[in-house]
Amino acid sequence: MSSLEPTVPQVTRAEIDDFLAQPTLAVVGASRNGRSFGSAAYRELRAHGRRVFPVHPSATLIEGDPAVRSLYELPEPVDGVLIAVPPAETERVVHDAAEAGIRRVWMQQGAQSLAAIHFCAERGIQVIHGQCILMFLEPARFFHRAHRWFRRRAGRLPQ
């Protein structure tokens, strides 16, 4: 992502804290087998007290919970969406989020695309990109605290 950094909006710690303060979120990218990053994030967000809805194009259950096929099918409004899919899919998801009225998007590391970031910024959607959500959920597990520590030391942690 370093080659994109000068052309994309900077992510701030205030935006991260705002996203994490939201009680109701959707997760796009949780898998049926539970081994994807999206599944890990889904479990952690639930464990941290968030009401979380899994979005999957074909699964009816994720982690034992009912899944919806798209952001349009959510049973209630959500305060934000975590995206953990390939960048080409992220571009479709942010369009769906905008149409569904979702004003906060977190593109997990590896999910971001320049087009999706610009799309969100142009529409006033708060967009977090290039950061791992699990580094910021408190209390963070050891691995994620270490990840955060290394990023801070490298000057790559939002202020």
C-alpha positions as CSV (number, residue, x, y, z in Angstrom):
1,M,0.0,0.0,0.0
2,S,3.0,2.4,0.4
3,S,2.8,3.4,-3.2
4,L,-0.8,4.5,-2.7
5,E,-0.3,6.4,0.6
6,P,0.3,9.8,-0.9
7,T,-2.9,9.7,-3.0
8,V,-5.3,8.4,-0.4
9,P,-6.9,10.0,2.6
10,Q,-4.9,9.4,5.8
11,V,-6.6,7.3,8.5
12,T,-6.8,8.8,11.9
13,R,-7.0,7.2,15.3
14,A,-10.2,9.2,15.9
15,E,-11.8,7.5,12.9
16,I,-10.7,4.1,14.1
17,D,-12.1,4.8,17.6
18,D,-15.4,6.0,16.1
19,F,-15.8,2.9,14.0
20,L,-15.0,0.6,17.0
21,A,-17.5,2.5,19.2
22,Q,-20.4,1.4,16.9
23,P,-22.6,-1.2,18.4
24,T,-24.0,-2.8,15.2
25,L,-21.8,-3.9,12.3
26,A,-21.8,-6.1,9.2
27,V,-18.9,-8.2,8.2
28,V,-18.4,-9.1,4.5
29,G,-15.9,-11.9,4.1
30,A,-16.6,-14.3,6.9
31,S,-16.5,-17.9,5.5
32,R,-18.5,-21.0,6.1
33,N,-15.5,-23.0,7.3
34,G,-14.5,-20.3,9.8
35,R,-10.9,-20.1,8.7
36,S,-10.9,-16.7,6.9
37,F,-9.8,-13.5,8.4
38,G,-13.4,-12.3,8.1
39,S,-14.5,-15.1,10.3
40,A,-11.9,-14.4,12.9
41,A,-12.9,-10.7,12.9
42,Y,-16.6,-11.7,13.1
43,R,-15.9,-13.8,16.2
44,E,-13.8,-11.1,17.9
45,L,-16.3,-8.4,17.2
46,R,-19.0,-10.5,18.8
47,A,-16.8,-11.4,21.7
48,H,-16.2,-7.6,22.2
49,G,-20.0,-7.1,22.6
50,R,-20.9,-5.9,19.1
51,R,-24.1,-6.9,17.3
52,V,-22.6,-8.3,14.1
53,F,-24.3,-9.5,10.9
54,P,-22.4,-11.8,8.6
55,V,-22.8,-11.1,4.8
56,H,-22.0,-14.0,2.5
57,P,-23.3,-14.5,-1.1
58,S,-24.3,-18.1,-0.7
59,A,-24.0,-19.2,3.0
60,T,-27.2,-19.3,5.1
61,L,-25.2,-19.7,8.4
62,I,-21.9,-18.3,9.5
63,E,-20.5,-19.3,12.9
64,G,-24.0,-20.7,13.6
65,D,-25.6,-17.3,13.0
66,P,-28.0,-16.5,10.1
67,A,-26.2,-14.9,7.2
68,V,-27.6,-12.5,4.6
69,R,-26.5,-12.5,0.9
70,S,-26.0,-8.7,0.7
71,L,-26.0,-5.5,2.6
72,Y,-29.5,-4.8,1.2
73,E,-30.8,-7.9,3.1
74,L,-29.6,-6.8,6.6
75,P,-32.4,-7.3,9.1
76,E,-31.7,-3.8,10.6
77,P,-29.5,-0.8,9.9
78,V,-25.9,-1.1,10.8
79,D,-23.4,1.5,11.9
80,G,-20.6,0.3,9.7
81,V,-19.2,-2.6,7.6
82,L,-16.0,-4.5,7.9
83,I,-14.8,-5.7,4.5
84,A,-12.4,-8.7,4.3
85,V,-12.6,-9.8,0.6
86,P,-10.4,-9.3,-2.4
87,P,-10.1,-5.7,-3.7
88,A,-12.3,-6.3,-6.8
89,E,-15.1,-7.4,-4.5
90,T,-14.5,-4.5,-2.1
91,E,-15.3,-2.1,-5.0
92,R,-18.8,-3.7,-5.3
93,V,-19.3,-3.8,-1.6
94,V,-18.6,-0.1,-1.1
95,H,-21.2,0.7,-3.8
96,D,-23.7,-1.5,-2.0
97,A,-22.8,0.2,1.3
98,A,-23.4,3.7,-0.1
99,E,-26.8,2.6,-1.6
100,A,-27.7,1.0,1.8
101,G,-26.9,4.2,3.6
102,I,-23.9,2.8,5.5
103,R,-21.6,5.7,6.4
104,R,-18.6,3.8,7.9
105,V,-16.4,1.3,6.0
106,W,-13.3,-0.6,7.3
107,M,-11.3,-2.2,4.5
108,Q,-9.2,-4.8,6.2
109,Q,-5.5,-5.0,5.1
110,G,-5.5,-6.6,1.7
111,A,-9.1,-5.7,0.9
112,Q,-8.5,-2.1,0.0
113,S,-8.4,-0.7,-3.5
114,L,-7.6,2.8,-4.6
115,A,-10.9,3.0,-6.5
116,A,-12.9,1.8,-3.4
117,I,-11.1,4.3,-1.1
118,H,-11.8,7.2,-3.5
119,F,-15.4,6.1,-4.0
120,C,-16.0,6.3,-0.2
121,A,-14.1,9.6,0.2
122,E,-16.1,11.2,-2.6
123,R,-19.3,10.2,-1.0
124,G,-18.5,11.3,2.5
125,I,-18.2,7.7,3.8
126,Q,-15.7,7.4,6.6
127,V,-13.2,4.9,5.2
128,I,-10.5,3.1,7.2
129,H,-7.9,1.2,5.1
130,G,-4.5,-0.5,5.5
131,Q,-5.2,-1.3,9.2
132,C,-6.0,-4.5,10.9
133,I,-9.1,-4.1,13.0
134,L,-7.9,-6.8,15.5
135,M,-5.0,-4.6,16.5
136,F,-7.4,-2.0,17.9
137,L,-10.1,-4.1,19.6
138,E,-9.3,-4.0,23.3
139,P,-8.3,-6.1,25.0
140,A,-6.3,-7.2,22.0
141,R,-4.8,-10.7,21.9
142,F,-1.0,-11.0,22.2
143,F,-0.4,-11.4,18.4
144,H,-2.4,-8.3,17.6
145,R,-0.8,-6.2,20.4
146,A,2.6,-7.3,18.9
147,H,1.5,-6.3,15.4
148,R,0.4,-2.9,16.7
149,W,3.7,-2.4,18.5
150,F,5.7,-3.1,15.4
151,R,3.6,-0.8,13.3
152,R,4.0,1.9,15.9
153,R,7.7,1.5,15.9
154,A,7.7,1.7,12.1
155,G,5.7,4.9,12.2
156,R,2.8,3.2,10.5
157,L,0.1,3.5,13.2
158,P,-2.5,6.2,12.8
159,Q,-2.3,9.2,15.1
